[in-house]
Amino acid sequence: MNALIMQKTKETILHASQKSDTAILFFSATGKDSIVLLHLLQSQFKKVVCCFLYHVKGLDIVEPFFNWARSYGNVEVVQLPHTDLYNFKMQGLLSAKHLDGLKRLKLRDIEDYLKIKYQTEVIVYGMKISDSFVRRGMFNKAAKSDIHFDYEKYYPIVNWTNKDCLSYIKLHKLPEPLKLGSKRGSSGINFRPETILYIKEHYPKDYKKIIKEFNLIEAKYGGS
């Protein structure tokens, strides 16, 4: 990794730690970006709150990563419903069960809730401009700034590559991220076909939980 990139990452985290002693990290659990960021943050903050946004709560696949996160004495894992659940439940996407009366939540609503609960203004994400052209456009300003900050949020590894993340994980002997059947690299839990098929094969109990919540997935990928 370019030494300047790591220097800017450390300066960004230092800047955030001077703003508050508590950081809120939006945490995918199984993805390399989250693993790297938690390791970087936990030594610089009095407390790190890992916010995991779930589509289905209580999946075994994420528990080893939660346990690793909690092994740092200053880390708390919080699980909240993913913002996509509104569409899934209200519009009947992936499920024939329609639910009325749900409040449509935006990511900003969750951020604001966590800021108030934990009395901090430090929100951290693991977006990288190398992830896609879309992210390059969205986070170009943060990437070019000395402190990787934009939209009132911090992006410490915005200039890292996937290779940088994997090298860092190997160097520090951190948990290996899950590829979940994807050729594009590790990621969080999602409803991509390769992810669903991976979970069905390797975590059948989790697959049962998923199709219980989203029965149209069973129609497409079969029963457990």
KAQUIBEL-V740363 format. One record per run of one state. SS is the DSSP state (a for helix, b for strand, c for the rest). FROM is the first residue (numbers start at 1). LEN is the number of residues. If there is no record, write none. Layout:
# KAQUIBEL-V740363
((SS:FROM:LEN) (SS:FROM:LEN))
This chain:
# KAQUIBEL-V740363
((c:1:2) (a:3:17) (c:20:2) (b:22:5) (c:27:5) (a:32:11) (c:43:4) (b:47:8) (c:55:5) (a:60:11) (c:71:4) (b:75:7) (c:82:3) (a:85:6) (c:91:16) (a:107:12) (c:119:4) (b:123:2) (c:125:8) (a:133:6) (c:139:1) (a:140:5) (c:145:4) (b:149:2) (c:151:2) (b:153:2) (c:155:7) (a:162:10) (c:172:21) (a:193:10) (c:203:1) (a:204:10) (c:214:1) (a:215:7) (c:222:3))
